[in-house]
Amino acid sequence: MKLQHLILLLLSLASTSCKKDFLEKQPEDTLAPEVFYTDAASLKPGLYGVYRSLREGAVFGNPIELEGISDNAILNTRAAELINFSKGVGITDNTEKLAEYYLYNFQVIQRANLLLDNISAPGDITAAERTAIESEARILRAMAYMRLVYLYGRIPLVTTSISRAQAMALKQPSREELISFITTELSDAGMKLAVKPYAGETGRLTRQAALGMRAKVLVYEARMGKGSWGDALAAVKGASESAVSGGAKLMKTGTGANGQANYEAIYSESQENNEEILFQVKFDATIGQGQSLHSNYAPNQANQTARISVHTNFANDFYGTDGLPVTAAASNFNPLKPYENRDPRLSATIYLPGNTYFFGVFRGKAGNASLETDFAVKKYTYAVLSAADNGLDVIVLRYADLLLLLAEAENKVNGPTLTAYNAINEVRSRVNMPAVKSGITAVQFNDEVIHERRVELGFEGQRWFDLVTLGIAGQKINAINELGRKFIPAKQELFPIPKSEIDLNKNLVQNPGY
Amino acid sequence: MLKKRTKIVLLKCFKIMFLLLCCGTGLYAQDTGSITVIVQTTKGETLPGASVNLSNSSKTLAKASVSDPKGMAQFSALPKDTDYCLSISFVGMETQTRCGYAVKEGQKVTIVVKLEDSKSRQMDEVVVVGYGTQKKENLTGAVGVIREGQIAGRPVTQTSQALTGLTPGVYINANTGEPGNDQANIRIRGTGTLNDANPLILIDGIEGPLDNINPSDISSVSILKDASSAAIYGSRAANGVILVTTKRGKIGQKTAVSYNFYSGISTPTVLPKMVTDNAEYLRLYREAQANGGSTVSYTDADIERYAKLPSTDWIDVIFRDAAPITQHALSVNGGTEKVSYLFSSAYLDQAGLLDGDQKYRRFNSRLNMDMKIAEKLDGGISFSYSRGKSSLASQQVLGELTGKGSLAFEGGLTQHPLTPVYDSEGRYAGPEEALGLRADRASGRAILDHQNTGALNSDLLGSAFLSYEIFKDFKLKGTVAFNSQTRHTEDSNSEFKQYDWLTGKQLSVSNPGSTFTDVQSSKFNVTSWLQATYEKNFGKHYLKGLAGFNQETSEQQSNLLSQTGFATPSQIIYGKGSQTTAINGTKGEWALRSFFGRINYSFDNKYLLEANIRRDGSSRFGKNNRWAVFPSFSGGWIASNEDFWNKSIMNYFKLRGSWGQLGNQNTALYPFASQVSLENNYVLGSGQVSGAALATLGNPDLKWETTTTTDIGIEMGFFNSKLTIEADYFNKRTDDILTELNNPLVTGVVSPTIVNAASVENKGVEGMFSYKDHIGAVTVGIGANVTYIKNKVLAINPALSGSDDRVEISSINNIYLIRGEAINSIYGYVTEGIFQNADEIRSAADHSLFGSPAPGDFKIQDTDGDGKITEKDRVVMGNRQPKWLYGFNLSAGYKGFDFSALFQGIGKADAFISRLNGPFPRAGIREIWEDRWTPENPSTTMPRLWVDRNGYNGKTVESLPSSFWVQHRDYLRLKNIQVGYTFSKNTLKRLPVQSIRIYVNGQNLWTKTKFKDFDPERLDTEAYVTTSLPQAKIITGGINVIF
């Protein structure tokens, strides 16, 4: 054998592939953003990716958790930072829940920004479709900023994709700039969307949803004395008109005579695209896209550990069917049968001792080791023993909320007018509760509206924001007198900016009190 | 030409093998003479027990014997021949081979052989090193060697476990005692990275899984510990390298067939002791509820009623009394003038410790063949196949089987003893509902029956090489190898219900609709390398050079399908569920290209020098930093070879030192690239829509992680090297560790980005000694090794300062990286004791962070002394990295008897245990809690009872970790003990066999530890006690027959 032949053979053995790009490997199951957005066909998946991020509990996916720092309830596990927060114990080294609300809302923003950076990608798409995608992304981004502003105060304003290095040098704009950005985006982009729900695509944003969220921001600002009630009222009226023209009305079921059934239908899976809903986060368990509110919060002794206990104070706040507080002298309240003849929303929202339920008779904390009070949340849970994920959508904004905002703003601007009365009474009559007493003062009327918000929107993630923007968090929470609840005014209106964020970016200023 | 010749040789070889396997061997000759061998020491003492082998010139005859008490070995009935060869060997003595004895008809030949004590025998050993071999004497690096004899006969089912305790600097930790899932983690000289810290494992030069090798195929294992020895594998050697060399046949060697069988039973090393007395249990439960401010629904009358009813020991229900284990192994090896071969097959069948369907079955087969193709041309091939099928207890994490979890174990630990296993109708029972007991953990029995994970691994490795001596002393070798691995895991959880055992009312339904997940993944690697070596002596100078090129590609893929909605719980079939809840896949590849070289030089066998260099390019890094160079240098001085050295006591002394750099690229496949993931589907209208979103933020500037190692060692031999001592000091520092750092939250990118950030240091010393001698006919051996390692995180994120540089890896499992502390530290509040009364609480620091304590609750240390318990009072409470590793072994032999024992232990290691260790982890309570604090029993160590997640102590458990849950994991364990007897040839005259050895073996028979109720050898990063099943105590009996 010739030596040369042998060496050749050995060489060929040893270097099976001597391609030039031998060390050039690119991901095969994902795509680089530059590659992904080379085609306008990617814009829709990009938008749906933004919608997807709404599902995070810290965004809109978990309406129950923040109830646990309001005066409605207290959390008991898996949320140590929020539990401590709800007791006024300030842990500043927040890495868990208090950081999640920051991160996941910025995730919505980041996804929207990446899409908007590439919104002019060439391809086969109509200008109208492109505008709709752009507008929805802008609205979703503004909604995430809305949450961030009311949870954390001054946060950096990011409107394009940023690198790690850029992220570490951002500065906080003024609160006014942030609010102005949110309201402008919601109206500019909102007006570019149609009023009616997109055919076959329930769950997508509409003009009335964008305007509704904007109205809420303006009401919040007016409550805090940072905006005018006149602007707020105009925004609420505009949003309501838009909603009504889009077919919005209060949900009723059957003949509409059963108040509790009407109310429960709003958040039942079989009715989840009902006309009352203006915006919701969509879930579908049958294709593996469910949510786990039931398994986390239902008082199911066999499989679940009710991770939230409802304050006695919340249960007591529901009126009797006579429209009177249970403490009122004329009330028909019977302390021996405390849960009879009450606002039907009480037993629609929470489990009460003595209720029969899927696990037998509900006995409060005596029957469930993880409950700390005698009340457990019922809204958003199912009447089944199973711990499986469920497909019930989570409501972000519904028409009843808008009606109550209207009653509130109208009363602030014009006093308890007929418009104001009609708005609140429409909500009450749906559950067969008597109308608000006529002839009361504007202050009394306002109290009725705020009370109505608590019982109507309980466990829908609204209470914390109401307490903070109304400036009554300290008054309400410190009056609970249960399970060590405490609120420190001039501090706990805002969460601390996560410490890890301040460690990495010396430009950031921490919120007062932390 | 070459091809044709190879073909013929191969054909011949198969023919020979076939003949050998089918027909066996037989010798037909006329009896004509005999040889008697008398074995003595140099002092003329008789030497019994020496092995004497005899063969004739044509190798058609070979006999073996052992010298009798008179030192005599007889070979009778020998055909006449002019050239008989004798080989006489004895432990601790030089083997002698003598040829040229002639036997004539009727002649009796007597030969006296005097054996000398061996001279530095252990130092003459040849050690397998990177891309070659070296005499141990000439090594300048730190290499640990394990020989086949140290593994043989032990019922180790995973090779990784076989390495435990045998060599210093190597930490082997078996995570669980579950068959088929009991691969051990291997750390060489500490954990040097935050990434995969397992060493590079090469089987005959090819990267492959250690655990699928049949342990009896292993000829030797070399562990390359320092930079000098490992640098030739620069790119991936930072965590050390393990070189496994399998057995091969020898040219001209007679065929030998070896059959090995063992069988035995395994039992758990330790199981938790539970309170099983019904009445006591109910009283304890009531006490715990009362401490949390709750009442129970049952009364004293109920307790009386249950006192008369039988109770269930749930741990006993879910564990088997004894699980059988059996292995058969057969190997054939031999060679002709041109071809040598080894063929082996083995079958292992091991049942699990849990009383379910758990079992592990593995089939291994290997063929190694070497050919002398031409005068200067050699070639060889190797194939090995392994198929391991395990049926495991339901896992917590399916995808990679990393959970090592056992839901069944949890389902046994968390049951009320007063619940029977089945109700009167034979259905799974639950507690009597009226008692109001928590029952949120399903019955362990039902889990065993209804939840299963199956894993099927098959590996095929193949390689071929050609080696040619181009001119004298210069060799060229080319190798191509492939490694194909497939993994298939299935997890099925079928629906089952539990009923109130008394009333028959349905209490729960688990796994409604049944669920099924199937993961199929495959990996295919191709490696090829070319190496040139030159070796030459010039007078007193010795020179050896190596240059090479290596490249490797790997493709991998994984697909997952999850379904639910199965019509019948008993029929869970792939694809037949009515709902598909998940379906996805991943795919990727990587490539590596390297150039390497090594020079060894020695002068007069006294001064040794070695230099290595390797240049590597990896596809895992972006263009900016793709290539890197890793150098190393080492030197040695064999002082005992100097003229002035007096060898009478210390016959060997070597000083050596090395310095070098090694790399690590074990990180994600594409960390340089930002990636948009398509797994972001949403629901709009009535249907699913595909969504996409940025999943990771890439780092285009990423570069290699570098480990710099310094090693100083001494080696000594005393009394002709009967006693050898070796010690090393090492300092291993890894910088630019590929660290997953969270992005600033404002980026909105949830998954971390990999950056070159952290630094870790491992400093330590290791030493070993070995003594081998014989006292008359008794041989004895004793060996020991010890390692001390101090592991320290120097930085995680250099952008942070001091104490801010802390990362919480897992809150539940309490794993932290903290600057200045060991990797994976345990961090939290120190429990100083138990509050005995209200006064103590009043005078103590403000504990309101946890709620309001009561007598019997933990007292937390106010570390910073500010009068208030805050998060600033947290300190490092424990260290997961063992600081001490040690092992020692004893061996003895007398005539045919042999004995060996191996002890292994770790020291200064802690584990964090929580939640399921609590008094009532939902249900069930361990006996240790009987010693709880009560006003009558004012314990200072055990708190009062609580029910999981309720009350002051419960909250402490759940969200605020305290030192109460930190346990010392130190242990000393008798890993293995073996007694065997070999029947000599003389007693086996009538059988067609060479030798028979029978033995009994015990594994993990004895353990000394303070770790309570559970096995200390466990996955140390999981806080759930049931995550690891106890190790198996295995007793086997076996037989080894050589034909």
Interface residues (C-beta under 8 A of the other chain):
Chain A: M1 L3 L6 I7 L9 L10 L11 L13 A14 S15 T16 S17 F22 L23 E24 K25 Q26 P27 E28 D29 T30 L31 A32 P33 V35 F36 S42 K44 P45 G46 L47 Y48 G49 V50 Y51 R52 S53 N76 T77 A80 I83 N84 V89 I91 T92 D93 T95 E96 A99 Y102 L103 Y104 F106 Q107 V108 I109 Q110 R111 L114 I155 P156 V158 I162 S163 R164 A167 M168 L170 Y198 G200 E201 T202 G203 R204 K282 F283 D284 T286 I287 G288 Q289 Q301 A302 N303 Q304 T305 G360 R363 K365 A366 G367 A369 S370 E372 L385 S386 A388 G484 P498 S500 E501 D503 L504 N505
Chain B: M1 L2 Q289 G292 S294 T295 S297 A374 L377 E433 G436 R438 A439 D440 A464 L466 Y468 I470 L476 K477 G478 T479 V480 L507 S508 V509 S510 P512 G513 V526 S528 W529 L530 F549 Q551 T553 S562 Q579 T580 T581 A582 G585 T586 K587 G588 E589 W590 A591 L592 R593 G617 S618 S619 R620 R626 L669 Y670 A673 S674 Q675 V676 S677 L678 N680 N681 Y682 V683 L684 G685 S686 Q688 V689 S690 G691 A692 A693 L694 A695 L697 G698 N699 N742 N743 P744 L745 V746 T747 G748 V749 V750 T753 A799 L800 D804 E808 S811 S848 L849 G851 S852 E871 V947 D948 R949 N950 E958 S959 L960
